[in-house]
Amino acid sequence: MYGQPVFWRETMMPARFLFFDVRITVVLFPAFMHVRIWTFLVAVIAMAVFVWLERKGVSMDASLRYLRARIVGRRRSARGLHEERLAVDFGNESETWLQRERMRVAAHEVADTPGLWASLLSALGLSSARVKRKSTSHTSRVTPEAAVSGPGASAWLRPDVWPRTAFHAVRRAIGADRGKG
C-alpha cells in the first residue's frame, strides 16, 4: 500500500456533459427552463468562455476558483467578517501622550486664569458672569508645570489618579485594587 500509486486518483475522470464540464449545467438548466433570448446568450457566452479557458489549459475548477476569489476579495476569514474582532490600540495611552494631554489641559487652565483686573473686579463682586472664582493671590499665573504637579492641580492630571490603561480603570471601578497604593 505504501509507495504504490493511488489508482483511483489516476483513473478518475471529471464528469462531462457533451464536451463541457458537468458544471456548465448550472448555466444551461435556467436557459432551458426560462426560455428567453438573454438566458440563451448568457449560456452561450459562458460555454464559449469555458471552452476557450479549457483550450488554454485552465480547468473549470481553476476558473471558478478564480471567479469566486475575485468576488469575495482578498480578505477571507474562517468565521466571516462579521465575527472578526476589531484590533484595539492602546498606543494613545503612552507616557508621552499622557504628558502631552496634561500639558494641553494645563495650558487651558493657564488661559482661563483671570488676570489682575478680573481678580480685582471679582473680589469686589463686580465681575462679569464669566469670571466666577476668586484668585488666591492678586497676580497668580499658573504655569503648565505647576498645574500638573502643584497644590491646585486637577485631580485627573495627577499620574497616581489617572490609570494607565482601560484595564486598570475597570479594576478601580469594581474595587479590585482596594488596599493597594
OpenMM code with the backbone's topology and positions (N, CA, C; nanometers):
from openmm import Vec3, app, unit

residues = "MET TYR GLY GLN PRO VAL PHE TRP ARG GLU THR MET MET PRO ALA ARG PHE LEU PHE PHE ASP VAL ARG ILE THR VAL VAL LEU PHE PRO ALA PHE MET HIS VAL ARG ILE TRP THR PHE LEU VAL ALA VAL ILE ALA MET ALA VAL PHE VAL TRP LEU GLU ARG LYS GLY VAL SER MET ASP ALA SER LEU ARG TYR LEU ARG ALA ARG ILE VAL GLY ARG ARG ARG SER ALA ARG GLY LEU HIS GLU GLU ARG LEU ALA VAL ASP PHE GLY ASN GLU SER GLU THR TRP LEU GLN ARG GLU ARG MET ARG VAL ALA ALA HIS GLU VAL ALA ASP THR PRO GLY LEU TRP ALA SER LEU LEU SER ALA LEU GLY LEU SER SER ALA ARG VAL LYS ARG LYS SER THR SER HIS THR SER ARG VAL THR PRO GLU ALA ALA VAL SER GLY PRO GLY ALA SER ALA TRP LEU ARG PRO ASP VAL TRP PRO ARG THR ALA PHE HIS ALA VAL ARG ARG ALA ILE GLY ALA ASP ARG GLY LYS GLY".split()
positions = [
    Vec3(0.0823, -0.1186, 0.0000),
    Vec3(0.0000, 0.0000, 0.0000),
    Vec3(0.0872, 0.1257, 0.0000),
    Vec3(0.1921, 0.1252, 0.0827),
    Vec3(0.2800, 0.2418, 0.0872),
    Vec3(0.3795, 0.2358, -0.0276),
    Vec3(0.4071, 0.3489, -0.0892),
    Vec3(0.4985, 0.3543, -0.2013),
    Vec3(0.4341, 0.3171, -0.3334),
    Vec3(0.3095, 0.2775, -0.3325),
    Vec3(0.2369, 0.2411, -0.4543),
    Vec3(0.1541, 0.3610, -0.5012),
    Vec3(0.1290, 0.3738, -0.6289),
    Vec3(0.0442, 0.4847, -0.6754),
    Vec3(-0.1016, 0.4636, -0.6352),
    Vec3(-0.1690, 0.5729, -0.6128),
    Vec3(-0.3098, 0.5674, -0.5783),
    Vec3(-0.3874, 0.5573, -0.7096),
    Vec3(-0.4454, 0.4379, -0.7338),
    Vec3(-0.5049, 0.4106, -0.8650),
    Vec3(-0.6329, 0.4893, -0.8894),
    Vec3(-0.7131, 0.5086, -0.7834),
    Vec3(-0.8394, 0.5775, -0.8074),
    Vec3(-0.8153, 0.7216, -0.8502),
    Vec3(-0.7062, 0.7825, -0.8014),
    Vec3(-0.6765, 0.9200, -0.8381),
    Vec3(-0.6299, 0.9291, -0.9839),
    Vec3(-0.5613, 0.8260, -1.0295),
    Vec3(-0.5112, 0.8276, -1.1667),
    Vec3(-0.6195, 0.7931, -1.2683),
    Vec3(-0.7152, 0.7127, -1.2276),
    Vec3(-0.8170, 0.6684, -1.3226),
    Vec3(-0.9435, 0.7524, -1.3185),
    Vec3(-0.9561, 0.8417, -1.2215),
    Vec3(-1.0788, 0.9201, -1.2091),
    Vec3(-1.0834, 1.0276, -1.3176),
    Vec3(-1.1911, 1.0344, -1.3877),
    Vec3(-1.2101, 1.1350, -1.4919),
    Vec3(-1.3172, 1.2336, -1.4456),
    Vec3(-1.3020, 1.3598, -1.4788),
    Vec3(-1.4066, 1.4549, -1.4413),
    Vec3(-1.5344, 1.4270, -1.5189),
    Vec3(-1.6464, 1.4528, -1.4529),
    Vec3(-1.7759, 1.4297, -1.5187),
    Vec3(-1.7932, 1.5295, -1.6317),
    Vec3(-1.8450, 1.4806, -1.7463),
    Vec3(-1.8594, 1.5655, -1.8641),
    Vec3(-2.0046, 1.5652, -1.9117),
    Vec3(-2.0453, 1.6767, -1.9679),
    Vec3(-2.1741, 1.6883, -2.0345),
    Vec3(-2.1431, 1.7338, -2.1763),
    Vec3(-2.1611, 1.6440, -2.2726),
    Vec3(-2.1117, 1.6632, -2.4087),
    Vec3(-1.9606, 1.6831, -2.4002),
    Vec3(-1.9071, 1.7919, -2.4488),
    Vec3(-1.7633, 1.8134, -2.4344),
    Vec3(-1.7319, 1.9205, -2.3293),
    Vec3(-1.8330, 1.9554, -2.2445),
    Vec3(-1.8149, 2.0534, -2.1375),
    Vec3(-1.8003, 1.9831, -2.0039),
    Vec3(-1.7506, 2.0572, -1.9079),
    Vec3(-1.7519, 2.0104, -1.7699),
    Vec3(-1.8975, 2.0071, -1.7239),
    Vec3(-1.9283, 1.9178, -1.6305),
    Vec3(-2.0680, 1.8990, -1.5912),
    Vec3(-2.1256, 2.0233, -1.5222),
    Vec3(-2.0408, 2.1100, -1.4690),
    Vec3(-2.0916, 2.2289, -1.4004),
    Vec3(-2.1510, 2.3319, -1.4950),
    Vec3(-2.1355, 2.3133, -1.6224),
    Vec3(-2.1982, 2.4053, -1.7181),
    Vec3(-2.3502, 2.3904, -1.7144),
    Vec3(-2.3991, 2.2799, -1.6582),
    Vec3(-2.5447, 2.2618, -1.6467),
    Vec3(-2.6066, 2.3649, -1.5530),
    Vec3(-2.5254, 2.4247, -1.4654),
    Vec3(-2.5763, 2.5321, -1.3793),
    Vec3(-2.6220, 2.6497, -1.4650),
    Vec3(-2.5582, 2.6702, -1.5776),
    Vec3(-2.5973, 2.7782, -1.6682),
    Vec3(-2.7013, 2.7297, -1.7692),
    Vec3(-2.6896, 2.6044, -1.8118),
    Vec3(-2.7816, 2.5535, -1.9143),
    Vec3(-2.9224, 2.5284, -1.8606),
    Vec3(-2.9348, 2.4805, -1.7399),
    Vec3(-3.0661, 2.4482, -1.6843),
    Vec3(-3.1578, 2.5711, -1.6789),
    Vec3(-3.1127, 2.6854, -1.6254),
    Vec3(-3.2018, 2.8029, -1.6302),
    Vec3(-3.2328, 2.8488, -1.7724),
    Vec3(-3.1386, 2.8278, -1.8654),
    Vec3(-3.1652, 2.8688, -2.0038),
    Vec3(-3.2761, 2.7843, -2.0654),
    Vec3(-3.2817, 2.6546, -2.0309),
    Vec3(-3.3886, 2.5690, -2.0834),
    Vec3(-3.5207, 2.5917, -2.0098),
    Vec3(-3.5147, 2.6269, -1.8824),
    Vec3(-3.6371, 2.6478, -1.8053),
    Vec3(-3.6992, 2.7856, -1.8313),
    Vec3(-3.6160, 2.8850, -1.8494),
    Vec3(-3.6641, 3.0216, -1.8708),
    Vec3(-3.6258, 3.0601, -2.0127),
    Vec3(-3.7118, 3.0296, -2.1038),
    Vec3(-3.6794, 3.0445, -2.2458),
    Vec3(-3.6906, 3.1922, -2.2841),
    Vec3(-3.5771, 3.2579, -2.2805),
    Vec3(-3.5651, 3.3965, -2.3231),
    Vec3(-3.4338, 3.4094, -2.4001),
    Vec3(-3.4246, 3.5126, -2.4771),
    Vec3(-3.3034, 3.5314, -2.5573),
    Vec3(-3.1824, 3.5564, -2.4678),
    Vec3(-3.2007, 3.6378, -2.3634),
    Vec3(-3.0861, 3.6722, -2.2800),
    Vec3(-3.0343, 3.5520, -2.2014),
    Vec3(-3.1216, 3.4576, -2.1621),
    Vec3(-3.0715, 3.3398, -2.0902),
    Vec3(-2.9900, 3.2507, -2.1829),
    Vec3(-3.0332, 3.2388, -2.3082),
    Vec3(-2.9531, 3.1616, -2.4044),
    Vec3(-2.8210, 3.2317, -2.4342),
    Vec3(-2.8228, 3.3654, -2.4407),
    Vec3(-2.6984, 3.4390, -2.4633),
    Vec3(-2.6007, 3.4202, -2.3467),
    Vec3(-2.6522, 3.4247, -2.2248),
    Vec3(-2.5658, 3.4014, -2.1079),
    Vec3(-2.5079, 3.2609, -2.1125),
    Vec3(-2.5905, 3.1620, -2.1466),
    Vec3(-2.5425, 3.0237, -2.1544),
    Vec3(-2.4383, 3.0072, -2.2639),
    Vec3(-2.4620, 3.0658, -2.3804),
    Vec3(-2.3666, 3.0538, -2.4916),
    Vec3(-2.2353, 3.1240, -2.4579),
    Vec3(-2.2429, 3.2421, -2.3969),
    Vec3(-2.1201, 3.3143, -2.3590),
    Vec3(-2.0425, 3.2358, -2.2542),
    Vec3(-2.1120, 3.1804, -2.1533),
    Vec3(-2.0436, 3.1010, -2.0506),
    Vec3(-1.9781, 2.9781, -2.1117),
    Vec3(-2.0479, 2.9096, -2.2009),
    Vec3(-1.9887, 2.7915, -2.2649),
    Vec3(-1.8685, 2.8302, -2.3495),
    Vec3(-1.8765, 2.9413, -2.4206),
    Vec3(-1.7636, 2.9853, -2.5032),
    Vec3(-1.6426, 3.0210, -2.4173),
    Vec3(-1.6666, 3.0877, -2.3046),
    Vec3(-1.5555, 3.1233, -2.2146),
    Vec3(-1.4912, 2.9980, -2.1571),
    Vec3(-1.5723, 2.9011, -2.1134),
    Vec3(-1.5159, 2.7791, -2.0557),
    Vec3(-1.4420, 2.6955, -2.1600),
    Vec3(-1.4917, 2.6910, -2.2842),
    Vec3(-1.4199, 2.6192, -2.3909),
    Vec3(-1.2868, 2.6880, -2.4194),
    Vec3(-1.2868, 2.8212, -2.4253),
    Vec3(-1.1636, 2.8961, -2.4501),
    Vec3(-1.0612, 2.8730, -2.3392),
    Vec3(-1.1077, 2.8756, -2.2115),
    Vec3(-1.0158, 2.8519, -2.0999),
    Vec3(-0.9635, 2.7082, -2.1010),
    Vec3(-1.0488, 2.6125, -2.1373),
    Vec3(-1.0043, 2.4733, -2.1424),
    Vec3(-0.9019, 2.4522, -2.2536),
    Vec3(-0.9172, 2.5204, -2.3651),
    Vec3(-0.8194, 2.5112, -2.4745),
    Vec3(-0.6844, 2.5703, -2.4325),
    Vec3(-0.6892, 2.6707, -2.3438),
    Vec3(-0.5648, 2.7294, -2.2932),
    Vec3(-0.5009, 2.6441, -2.1844),
    Vec3(-0.5722, 2.5436, -2.1340),
    Vec3(-0.5185, 2.4559, -2.0309),
    Vec3(-0.5641, 2.4891, -1.8902),
    Vec3(-0.6588, 2.5794, -1.8769),
    Vec3(-0.7121, 2.6159, -1.7459),
    Vec3(-0.8393, 2.5360, -1.7240),
    Vec3(-0.8432, 2.4612, -1.6149),
    Vec3(-0.9618, 2.3791, -1.5900),
    Vec3(-1.0775, 2.4654, -1.5411),
    Vec3(-1.1959, 2.4062, -1.5441),
    Vec3(-1.3125, 2.4790, -1.4971),
    Vec3(-1.3042, 2.5009, -1.3465),
    Vec3(-1.2433, 2.4051, -1.2748),
    Vec3(-1.2234, 2.4231, -1.1307),
    Vec3(-1.1419, 2.5489, -1.1025),
    Vec3(-1.0312, 2.5624, -1.1739),
    Vec3(-0.9441, 2.6776, -1.1514),
    Vec3(-1.0131, 2.8081, -1.1897),
    Vec3(-1.0882, 2.8075, -1.2981),
    Vec3(-1.1553, 2.9309, -1.3400),
    Vec3(-1.2669, 2.9693, -1.2429),
    Vec3(-1.3410, 2.8710, -1.1912),
    Vec3(-1.4444, 2.9018, -1.0921),
    Vec3(-1.3829, 2.9466, -0.9601),
    Vec3(-1.2697, 2.8874, -0.9234),
    Vec3(-1.1987, 2.9296, -0.8024),
    Vec3(-1.1513, 3.0744, -0.8170),
    Vec3(-1.0997, 3.1089, -0.9356),
    Vec3(-1.0569, 3.2465, -0.9622),
    Vec3(-1.1760, 3.3420, -0.9558),
    Vec3(-1.2877, 3.3035, -1.0144),
    Vec3(-1.4064, 3.3886, -1.0126),
    Vec3(-1.4560, 3.4101, -0.8695),
    Vec3(-1.4593, 3.3027, -0.7921),
    Vec3(-1.5026, 3.3144, -0.6528),
    Vec3(-1.4082, 3.4037, -0.5725),
    Vec3(-1.2775, 3.3892, -0.5951),
    Vec3(-1.1810, 3.4721, -0.5233),
    Vec3(-1.1942, 3.6193, -0.5616),
    Vec3(-1.2253, 3.6468, -0.6866),
    Vec3(-1.2433, 3.7859, -0.7293),
    Vec3(-1.3694, 3.8464, -0.6687),
    Vec3(-1.4743, 3.7666, -0.6540),
    Vec3(-1.5986, 3.8176, -0.5956),
    Vec3(-1.5815, 3.8410, -0.4462),
    Vec3(-1.5216, 3.7447, -0.3774),
    Vec3(-1.5089, 3.7528, -0.2322),
    Vec3(-1.4070, 3.8582, -0.1917),
    Vec3(-1.2961, 3.8650, -0.2604),
    Vec3(-1.1926, 3.9616, -0.2257),
    Vec3(-1.0728, 3.8941, -0.1616),
    Vec3(-0.9774, 3.9758, -0.1203),
    Vec3(-0.8526, 3.9225, -0.0660),
    Vec3(-0.8690, 3.8689, 0.0757),
    Vec3(-0.9521, 3.9354, 0.1555),
    Vec3(-0.9583, 3.9025, 0.2973),
    Vec3(-1.0751, 3.8082, 0.3227),
    Vec3(-1.0433, 3.6824, 0.3508),
    Vec3(-1.1469, 3.5841, 0.3812),
    Vec3(-1.1125, 3.5186, 0.5136),
    Vec3(-1.2000, 3.5308, 0.6098),
    Vec3(-1.1752, 3.4680, 0.7391),
    Vec3(-1.2556, 3.3391, 0.7499),
    Vec3(-1.2186, 3.2570, 0.8458),
    Vec3(-1.2847, 3.1281, 0.8610),
    Vec3(-1.4279, 3.1442, 0.9111),
    Vec3(-1.4524, 3.2466, 0.9945),
    Vec3(-1.5851, 3.2624, 1.0530),
    Vec3(-1.6666, 3.3735, 0.9898),
    Vec3(-1.6115, 3.4445, 0.8951),
    Vec3(-1.6846, 3.5544, 0.8338),
    Vec3(-1.6407, 3.6874, 0.8923),
    Vec3(-1.6554, 3.7920, 0.8146),
    Vec3(-1.6083, 3.9231, 0.8579),
    Vec3(-1.6896, 3.9789, 0.9739),
    Vec3(-1.8169, 3.9415, 0.9855),
    Vec3(-1.8980, 3.9941, 1.0950),
    Vec3(-1.8583, 3.9344, 1.2292),
    Vec3(-1.7856, 3.8232, 1.2304),
    Vec3(-1.7432, 3.7603, 1.3546),
    Vec3(-1.6037, 3.8039, 1.3975),
    Vec3(-1.5338, 3.8786, 1.3148),
    Vec3(-1.3967, 3.9152, 1.3484),
    Vec3(-1.3946, 4.0237, 1.4537),
    Vec3(-1.2977, 4.0130, 1.5436),
    Vec3(-1.2816, 4.1134, 1.6471),
    Vec3(-1.1954, 4.2267, 1.5932),
    Vec3(-1.2298, 4.3471, 1.6316),
    Vec3(-1.1538, 4.4626, 1.5867),
    Vec3(-1.0255, 4.4743, 1.6680),
    Vec3(-0.9220, 4.5202, 1.6046),
    Vec3(-0.7950, 4.5401, 1.6736),
    Vec3(-0.8069, 4.6586, 1.7682),
    Vec3(-0.7476, 4.6452, 1.8859),
    Vec3(-0.7509, 4.7505, 1.9863),
    Vec3(-0.6102, 4.8057, 1.9997),
    Vec3(-0.5996, 4.9369, 1.9962),
    Vec3(-0.4691, 5.0006, 2.0052),
    Vec3(-0.4647, 5.0843, 2.1317),
    Vec3(-0.3761, 5.0460, 2.2247),
    Vec3(-0.3576, 5.1235, 2.3462),
    Vec3(-0.2373, 5.2162, 2.3328),
    Vec3(-0.1938, 5.2424, 2.2106),
    Vec3(-0.0780, 5.3275, 2.1895),
    Vec3(-0.1013, 5.4708, 2.2320),
    Vec3(-0.2273, 5.5136, 2.2361),
    Vec3(-0.2539, 5.6511, 2.2768),
    Vec3(-0.2386, 5.6694, 2.4272),
    Vec3(-0.2192, 5.5630, 2.5028),
    Vec3(-0.2053, 5.5742, 2.6471),
    Vec3(-0.0596, 5.5685, 2.6903),
    Vec3(0.0310, 5.6031, 2.6019),
    Vec3(0.1719, 5.6018, 2.6377),
    Vec3(0.2026, 5.7209, 2.7279),
    Vec3(0.3186, 5.7178, 2.7900),
    Vec3(0.3569, 5.8252, 2.8809),
    Vec3(0.3710, 5.9586, 2.8081),
    Vec3(0.4228, 5.9540, 2.6861),
    Vec3(0.4373, 6.0805, 2.6125),
    Vec3(0.3009, 6.1397, 2.5798),
    Vec3(0.2046, 6.0539, 2.5459),
    Vec3(0.0705, 6.1039, 2.5170),
    Vec3(0.0065, 6.1617, 2.6431),
    Vec3(0.0221, 6.0923, 2.7566),
    Vec3(-0.0346, 6.1428, 2.8816),
    Vec3(0.0276, 6.2768, 2.9186),
    Vec3(0.1593, 6.2882, 2.9031),
    Vec3(0.2266, 6.4137, 2.9353),
    Vec3(0.1775, 6.5259, 2.8434),
    Vec3(0.1604, 6.4949, 2.7156),
    Vec3(0.1109, 6.5945, 2.6209),
    Vec3(-0.0308, 6.6388, 2.6584),
    Vec3(-0.1155, 6.5449, 2.6991),
    Vec3(-0.2520, 6.5798, 2.7397),
    Vec3(-0.2516, 6.6632, 2.8669),
    Vec3(-0.1649, 6.6279, 2.9603),
    Vec3(-0.1554, 6.7065, 3.0841),
    Vec3(-0.1128, 6.8497, 3.0532),
    Vec3(-0.0163, 6.8642, 2.9634),
    Vec3(0.0304, 6.9983, 2.9273),
    Vec3(-0.0788, 7.0758, 2.8531),
    Vec3(-0.1565, 7.0075, 2.7702),
    Vec3(-0.2635, 7.0745, 2.6977),
    Vec3(-0.3706, 7.1261, 2.7934),
    Vec3(-0.4085, 7.0432, 2.8898),
    Vec3(-0.5096, 7.0853, 2.9869),
    Vec3(-0.4548, 7.1957, 3.0754),
    Vec3(-0.3270, 7.1840, 3.1109),
    Vec3(-0.2664, 7.2888, 3.1927),
    Vec3(-0.2621, 7.4208, 3.1167),
    Vec3(-0.2366, 7.4154, 2.9872),
    Vec3(-0.2360, 7.5380, 2.9074),
    Vec3(-0.3749, 7.6003, 2.9033),
    Vec3(-0.4793, 7.5172, 2.8989),
    Vec3(-0.6156, 7.5712, 2.9031),
    Vec3(-0.6446, 7.6340, 3.0383),
    Vec3(-0.5932, 7.5736, 3.1462),
    Vec3(-0.6136, 7.6315, 3.2786),
    Vec3(-0.5394, 7.7633, 3.2916),
    Vec3(-0.4205, 7.7710, 3.2301),
    Vec3(-0.3461, 7.8971, 3.2320),
    Vec3(-0.4243, 8.0038, 3.1572),
    Vec3(-0.4814, 7.9673, 3.0440),
    Vec3(-0.5578, 8.0644, 2.9658),
    Vec3(-0.6843, 8.1070, 3.0389),
    Vec3(-0.7406, 8.0183, 3.1208),
    Vec3(-0.8629, 8.0511, 3.1936),
    Vec3(-0.8374, 8.1241, 3.3248),
    Vec3(-0.7109, 8.1347, 3.3680),
    Vec3(-0.6797, 8.2030, 3.4933),
    Vec3(-0.7043, 8.3524, 3.4753),
    Vec3(-0.7841, 8.4146, 3.5636),
    Vec3(-0.8144, 8.5568, 3.5467),
    Vec3(-0.6922, 8.6438, 3.5769),
    Vec3(-0.6840, 8.7558, 3.5109),
    Vec3(-0.5744, 8.8499, 3.5327),
    Vec3(-0.6004, 8.9378, 3.6539),
    Vec3(-0.5175, 9.0405, 3.6710),
    Vec3(-0.5258, 9.1299, 3.7868),
    Vec3(-0.6582, 9.2059, 3.7881),
    Vec3(-0.6984, 9.2624, 3.6747),
    Vec3(-0.8214, 9.3415, 3.6690),
    Vec3(-0.9442, 9.2543, 3.6959),
    Vec3(-0.9471, 9.1336, 3.6376),
    Vec3(-1.0607, 9.0441, 3.6599),
    Vec3(-1.0638, 8.9971, 3.8043),
    Vec3(-0.9466, 8.9745, 3.8652),
    Vec3(-0.9418, 8.9332, 4.0058),
    Vec3(-0.9918, 9.0443, 4.0961),
    Vec3(-0.9538, 9.1683, 4.0640),
    Vec3(-0.9972, 9.2823, 4.1439),
    Vec3(-1.1481, 9.2999, 4.1346),
    Vec3(-1.2028, 9.2909, 4.0128),
    Vec3(-1.3479, 9.3025, 3.9968),
    Vec3(-1.4206, 9.1875, 4.0649),
    Vec3(-1.3605, 9.0692, 4.0597),
    Vec3(-1.4214, 8.9540, 4.1237),
    Vec3(-1.4213, 8.9697, 4.2747),
    Vec3(-1.3131, 9.0249, 4.3301),
    Vec3(-1.3048, 9.0454, 4.4745),
    Vec3(-1.4073, 9.1479, 4.5205),
    Vec3(-1.4363, 9.2469, 4.4384),
    Vec3(-1.5342, 9.3495, 4.4735),
    Vec3(-1.6773, 9.3065, 4.4427),
    Vec3(-1.6916, 9.1909, 4.3763),
    Vec3(-1.8251, 9.1443, 4.3423),
    Vec3(-1.8803, 9.2089, 4.2173),
    Vec3(-1.7965, 9.2780, 4.1420),
    Vec3(-1.8403, 9.3479, 4.0219),
    Vec3(-1.7993, 9.2744, 3.8950),
    Vec3(-1.7639, 9.1484, 3.9072),
    Vec3(-1.7112, 9.0753, 3.7915),
    Vec3(-1.8235, 9.0397, 3.6950),
    Vec3(-1.7821, 9.0141, 3.5732),
    Vec3(-1.8797, 8.9687, 3.4746),
    Vec3(-1.9211, 8.8258, 3.5091),
    Vec3(-2.0205, 8.7767, 3.4426),
    Vec3(-2.0705, 8.6418, 3.4719),
    Vec3(-1.9695, 8.5346, 3.4330),
    Vec3(-1.8731, 8.5720, 3.3483),
    Vec3(-1.7761, 8.4724, 3.3024),
    Vec3(-1.6749, 8.4388, 3.4112),
    Vec3(-1.6312, 8.5347, 3.4890),
    Vec3(-1.5308, 8.5113, 3.5932),
    Vec3(-1.6052, 8.4872, 3.7226),
    Vec3(-1.6013, 8.3662, 3.7741),
    Vec3(-1.6768, 8.3305, 3.8931),
    Vec3(-1.5872, 8.3010, 4.0120),
    Vec3(-1.4656, 8.2548, 3.9893),
    Vec3(-1.3836, 8.2108, 4.1011),
    Vec3(-1.2943, 8.3233, 4.1503),
    Vec3(-1.2564, 8.3142, 4.2767),
    Vec3(-1.1673, 8.4122, 4.3354),
    Vec3(-1.0245, 8.3640, 4.3190),
    Vec3(-0.9362, 8.4549, 4.2959),
    Vec3(-0.7956, 8.4209, 4.2826),
    Vec3(-0.7327, 8.4197, 4.4206),
    Vec3(-0.6390, 8.3278, 4.4435),
    Vec3(-0.5758, 8.3188, 4.5754),
    Vec3(-0.4754, 8.4308, 4.5960),
    Vec3(-0.4077, 8.4721, 4.4924),
    Vec3(-0.3178, 8.5867, 4.5031),
    Vec3(-0.3541, 8.6852, 4.3933),
    Vec3(-0.3171, 8.8093, 4.4107),
    Vec3(-0.3637, 8.9117, 4.3183),
    Vec3(-0.3059, 8.8974, 4.1783),
    Vec3(-0.1886, 8.8408, 4.1606),
    Vec3(-0.1317, 8.8240, 4.0264),
    Vec3(-0.0876, 8.6803, 4.0042),
    Vec3(-0.1678, 8.5864, 4.0444),
    Vec3(-0.1247, 8.4469, 4.0304),
    Vec3(-0.1390, 8.4021, 3.8857),
    Vec3(-0.0300, 8.3604, 3.8304),
    Vec3(-0.0284, 8.2994, 3.6974),
    Vec3(0.0163, 8.1554, 3.7156),
    Vec3(-0.0621, 8.0641, 3.6648),
    Vec3(-0.0315, 7.9223, 3.6802),
    Vec3(0.0460, 7.8769, 3.5583),
    Vec3(0.1637, 7.8220, 3.5813),
    Vec3(0.2405, 7.7652, 3.4707),
    Vec3(0.1902, 7.6240, 3.4444),
    Vec3(0.2119, 7.5712, 3.3251),
    Vec3(0.1675, 7.4343, 3.2976),
    Vec3(0.2290, 7.3314, 3.3911),
    Vec3(0.3562, 7.3503, 3.4289),
    Vec3(0.4197, 7.2545, 3.5197),
    Vec3(0.3540, 7.2585, 3.6571),
    Vec3(0.3195, 7.3798, 3.7038),
    Vec3(0.2545, 7.3915, 3.8341),
    Vec3(0.1131, 7.3362, 3.8295),
    Vec3(0.0474, 7.3480, 3.7153),
    Vec3(-0.0888, 7.2954, 3.7041),
    Vec3(-0.0896, 7.1439, 3.7089),
    Vec3(0.0195, 7.0820, 3.6636),
    Vec3(0.0266, 6.9364, 3.6657),
    Vec3(0.0593, 6.8855, 3.8043),
    Vec3(0.1532, 6.9506, 3.8733),
    Vec3(0.2003, 6.8938, 3.9995),
    Vec3(0.1791, 6.9847, 4.1190),
    Vec3(0.1260, 7.1037, 4.0995),
    Vec3(0.1113, 7.1979, 4.2093),
    Vec3(-0.0038, 7.1628, 4.3014),
    Vec3(-0.0229, 7.2452, 4.4076),
    Vec3(-0.1284, 7.2151, 4.5048),
    Vec3(-0.2689, 7.2296, 4.4468),
    Vec3(-0.2858, 7.3135, 4.3468),
    Vec3(-0.4185, 7.3317, 4.2891),
    Vec3(-0.4406, 7.2511, 4.1630),
    Vec3(-0.3587, 7.1491, 4.1411),
    Vec3(-0.3695, 7.0704, 4.0178),
    Vec3(-0.4995, 6.9912, 4.0168),
    Vec3(-0.5546, 6.9790, 3.9004),
    Vec3(-0.6765, 6.8998, 3.8876),
    Vec3(-0.6479, 6.7553, 3.9248),
    Vec3(-0.7471, 6.6889, 3.9804),
    Vec3(-0.7258, 6.5513, 4.0267),
    Vec3(-0.6958, 6.4564, 3.9117),
    Vec3(-0.7564, 6.4795, 3.7969),
    Vec3(-0.7356, 6.3849, 3.6869),
    Vec3(-0.6008, 6.4049, 3.6198),
    Vec3(-0.5314, 6.5163, 3.6512),
    Vec3(-0.4000, 6.5385, 3.5921),
    Vec3(-0.2900, 6.4636, 3.6664),
    Vec3(-0.3161, 6.4251, 3.7897),
    Vec3(-0.2118, 6.3583, 3.8677),
    Vec3(-0.1930, 6.2164, 3.8169),
    Vec3(-0.0687, 6.1727, 3.7980),
    Vec3(-0.0446, 6.0385, 3.7432),
    Vec3(-0.0955, 5.9267, 3.8324),
    Vec3(-0.0995, 5.9498, 3.9650),
    Vec3(-0.1459, 5.8431, 4.0530),
    Vec3(-0.2973, 5.8276, 4.0489),
    Vec3(-0.3687, 5.9264, 3.9973),
    Vec3(-0.5140, 5.9179, 3.9886),
    Vec3(-0.5568, 5.8633, 3.8535),
    Vec3(-0.4895, 5.9051, 3.7482),
    Vec3(-0.5266, 5.8640, 3.6130),
    Vec3(-0.4688, 5.7268, 3.5843),
    Vec3(-0.5522, 5.6256, 3.5618),
    Vec3(-0.4987, 5.4911, 3.5358),
    Vec3(-0.4266, 5.4852, 3.4023),
    Vec3(-0.3328, 5.3929, 3.3930),
    Vec3(-0.2532, 5.3822, 3.2712),
    Vec3(-0.3318, 5.3191, 3.1576),
    Vec3(-0.4121, 5.2199, 3.1854),
    Vec3(-0.4861, 5.1528, 3.0789),
    Vec3(-0.6318, 5.1400, 3.1185),
    Vec3(-0.7110, 5.1019, 3.0226),
    Vec3(-0.8532, 5.0797, 3.0498),
    Vec3(-0.8717, 4.9627, 3.1456),
    Vec3(-0.7788, 4.8673, 3.1427),
    Vec3(-0.7862, 4.7534, 3.2334),
    Vec3(-0.7784, 4.8004, 3.3777),
    Vec3(-0.6853, 4.8921, 3.4067),
    Vec3(-0.6724, 4.9434, 3.5425),
    Vec3(-0.7932, 5.0271, 3.5821),
    Vec3(-0.8500, 5.0972, 3.4853),
    Vec3(-0.9693, 5.1764, 3.5156),
    Vec3(-1.0853, 5.0859, 3.5558),
    Vec3(-1.0994, 4.9734, 3.4871),
    Vec3(-1.2061, 4.8792, 3.5213),
    Vec3(-1.1792, 4.8181, 3.6579),
    Vec3(-1.0537, 4.7820, 3.6832),
    Vec3(-1.0200, 4.7249, 3.8145),
    Vec3(-1.0503, 4.8242, 3.9257),
    Vec3(-1.0208, 4.9514, 3.9024),
    Vec3(-1.0514, 5.0515, 4.0044),
    Vec3(-1.2017, 5.0692, 4.0200),
    Vec3(-1.2733, 5.0624, 3.9082),
    Vec3(-1.4181, 5.0828, 3.9139),
    Vec3(-1.4872, 4.9720, 3.9922),
    Vec3(-1.4386, 4.8491, 3.9795),
    Vec3(-1.5033, 4.7394, 4.0515),
    Vec3(-1.4417, 4.7169, 4.1885),
    Vec3(-1.3383, 4.7939, 4.2215),
    Vec3(-1.2797, 4.7842, 4.3547),
    Vec3(-1.1803, 4.6723, 4.3709),
    Vec3(-1.1236, 4.6236, 4.2627),
    Vec3(-1.0274, 4.5137, 4.2724),
    Vec3(-0.8930, 4.5608, 4.3247),
    Vec3(-0.8647, 4.6903, 4.3158),
    Vec3(-0.7369, 4.7430, 4.3634),
    Vec3(-0.7469, 4.7947, 4.5063),
    Vec3(-0.8502, 4.7584, 4.5776),
    Vec3(-0.8688, 4.8072, 4.7129),
    Vec3(-0.7549, 4.7591, 4.8020),
    Vec3(-0.6987, 4.8485, 4.8750),
    Vec3(-0.5906, 4.8118, 4.9655),
    Vec3(-0.4536, 4.8213, 4.9015),
    Vec3(-0.4468, 4.8514, 4.7731),
    Vec3(-0.3175, 4.8663, 4.7057),
    Vec3(-0.2957, 5.0140, 4.6773),
    Vec3(-0.1753, 5.0607, 4.7037),
    Vec3(-0.1428, 5.2019, 4.6890),
    Vec3(-0.1393, 5.2461, 4.5509),
] * unit.nanometer
topology = app.Topology()
chain = topology.addChain("A")
for resn in residues:
    res = topology.addResidue(resn, chain)
    for name in ("N", "CA", "C"):
        topology.addAtom(name, app.Element.getBySymbol(name[0]), res)
